[in-house]
């Protein structure tokens, strides 16, 4: 700012949150403050609890029931602070270009069941880079939602013959194991 005293402060009830990298995200409520100088025209936008907001958006994107889009994958990759090459390596892909190709697709896979493996790997990255980081600001309800999502993914995995005989108890054990490793809040 230019140190002018002619400053206007607005609290919009709706704010299109385009710089997060996702289309159609609109913030509602009083969590956005826009300060603008009437003399020099500079504008400052402050978003309350923005780190928690971005993490919550990442959780919502990762746990969405619809097919994962390239834009969403790119958002998650940026949330994890990974390059395309690093994400490709983490996913066991040989080419960085595969991630680049996925990120421009409207939908990464044609059918939702084809992306279960990718979503499990992304959930593991979310746990590593968000939940187990010293910068996790998610609420206990959001963490519980994440664990429920991971369990639902595990339930969607193809069953082995042994697992079918156990009536899915192995999947339940996998979820309990993951939950017990989660950070207590």
C-alpha positions in Angstrom: 0.0 0.0 0.0 1.0 3.6 -0.5 0.3 4.6 3.2 -2.8 6.5 2.2 -5.6 6.7 4.7 -8.1 6.4 1.9 -8.5 2.6 2.2 -11.6 0.6 1.6 -12.2 -2.8 3.3 -14.8 -5.2 1.9 -16.0 -8.6 3.2 -17.7 -10.2 0.2 -20.2 -12.8 1.0 -19.1 -14.8 -2.1 -15.6 -14.8 -3.5 -14.4 -16.9 -6.6 -11.3 -18.6 -5.3 -9.6 -19.1 -8.7 -6.0 -18.9 -7.6 -6.3 -22.3 -5.9 -6.2 -23.9 -9.4 -9.6 -25.4 -9.5 -12.6 -24.3 -11.5 -15.8 -23.3 -9.8 -14.5 -23.0 -6.2 -16.5 -20.1 -4.5 -15.9 -19.1 -0.9 -19.0 -18.1 1.0 -19.3 -16.2 4.3 -17.1 -13.6 5.9 -13.7 -15.3 5.7 -12.4 -13.1 2.9 -11.2 -9.5 3.4 -10.4 -7.3 0.4 -8.5 -4.1 1.2 -8.1 -1.6 -1.6 -6.4 1.8 -1.7 -8.5 4.5 -3.4 -5.4 6.6 -4.2 -3.0 4.0 -5.8 -5.4 1.2 -6.6 -3.5 -1.5 -4.8 -5.6 -4.4 -3.6 -4.8 -7.0 -0.9 -6.9 -10.1 -0.4 -6.7 -11.9 2.9 -8.3 -15.3 3.3 -8.9 -16.5 6.8 -7.3 -19.8 7.7 -6.2 -20.3 4.1 -3.9 -23.3 4.8 -6.7 -25.2 6.5 -9.0 -24.2 3.7 -6.7 -25.6 1.0 -6.2 -28.8 3.0 -10.0 -29.2 3.4 -10.4 -28.6 -0.4 -7.7 -31.3 -1.0 -9.6 -33.7 1.3 -12.9 -33.0 -0.6 -11.2 -33.4 -4.0 -9.5 -36.7 -3.0 -12.7 -38.1 -1.5 -15.1 -37.0 -4.2 -17.2 -39.8 -5.6 -17.0 -38.6 -9.2 -14.1 -39.4 -11.5 -10.8 -37.6 -10.8 -10.0 -34.8 -13.3 -6.6 -33.7 -14.5 -7.2 -30.3 -12.9 -7.9 -32.0 -9.5 -4.8 -34.2 -9.8 -2.7 -31.1 -10.5 -4.2 -29.4 -7.5 -3.4 -32.4 -5.3 0.2 -32.6 -6.7 0.7 -28.9 -5.8 -0.8 -29.5 -2.3 1.8 -32.2 -1.8 4.5 -29.9 -3.3 5.6 -32.6 -5.8 6.8 -32.1 -9.3 5.3 -34.2 -12.1 8.4 -36.4 -12.1 8.3 -36.9 -8.3 4.6 -37.8 -8.4 5.2 -40.2 -11.3 8.0 -41.9 -9.3 5.8 -42.2 -6.2 3.0 -43.7 -8.3 5.5 -46.2 -9.9 5.2 -44.7 -13.3 8.2 -44.7 -15.6 7.4 -41.4 -17.4 6.8 -37.9 -16.0 4.9 -37.3 -19.2 2.2 -39.7 -18.0 1.3 -37.2 -15.2 1.4 -34.3 -17.7 -1.0 -36.2 -19.9 -3.3 -37.0 -17.0 -3.3 -33.4 -15.9 -4.8 -32.1 -19.1 -7.6 -34.7 -19.3 -11.1 -33.9 -18.4 -11.3 -37.2 -16.6 -8.3 -39.4 -15.9 -10.0 -42.8 -16.1 -13.2 -43.7 -18.0 -14.7 -45.7 -15.1 -14.6 -44.9 -11.3 -13.4 -48.4 -10.4 -10.3 -47.9 -12.5 -9.0 -45.2 -10.3 -9.3 -46.9 -6.9 -5.5 -47.7 -7.0 -4.6 -44.1 -7.8 -6.9 -42.8 -5.1 -5.4 -45.1 -2.5 -1.9 -43.9 -3.5 -3.1 -40.3 -3.4 -4.6 -40.9 0.0 -1.3 -42.2 1.2 0.4 -39.1 -0.1 -2.3 -36.9 1.6 -1.6 -38.7 4.9 2.2 -38.2 4.4 2.3 -34.6 3.2 -0.7 -33.2 5.0 -1.9 -35.2 8.0 1.5 -36.3 9.3 3.1 -32.9 8.6 3.7 -30.3 11.2 1.4 -28.0 9.1 -1.8 -30.0 9.4 -4.7 -27.8 10.3 -7.6 -30.2 9.7 -10.2 -30.6 12.4 -10.8 -34.0 14.1 -14.0 -34.3 12.1 -12.1 -33.8 8.8 -9.5 -36.4 9.9 -12.3 -38.9 10.7 -13.8 -38.2 7.3 -10.5 -39.0 5.7 -10.2 -42.3 7.5 -13.7 -43.2 6.5 -12.9 -42.4 2.9 -9.7 -44.6 3.0 -11.8 -47.5 4.5 -14.4 -47.1 1.7 -11.6 -47.3 -0.8 -10.2 -50.5 0.8 -13.7 -52.0 0.7 -13.8 -51.3 -3.0 -10.7 -53.2 -3.8 -11.1 -56.6 -5.5 -11.4 -59.4 -3.0 -9.0 -62.3 -2.9 -10.4 -65.8 -2.2 -9.1 -65.7 1.4 -10.6 -62.3 1.9 -14.0 -63.5 0.7 -13.8 -66.4 3.1 -13.1 -63.9 5.9 -16.2 -61.8 4.8 -14.0 -58.8 4.3 -12.3 -58.9 7.7 -8.9 -58.2 6.1 -10.2 -54.9 4.7 -11.6 -54.0 8.1 -8.2 -54.8 9.7 -6.4 -52.6 7.1 -8.7 -49.7 8.0 -8.2 -50.2 11.7 -4.5 -50.4 11.2 -4.5 -47.2 9.3 -6.7 -45.4 11.8 -4.5 -46.5 14.7 -1.5 -44.9 13.1 -3.3 -41.6 12.6 -2.3 -38.6 14.7 -4.6 -38.1 17.7 -6.2 -34.6 17.8 
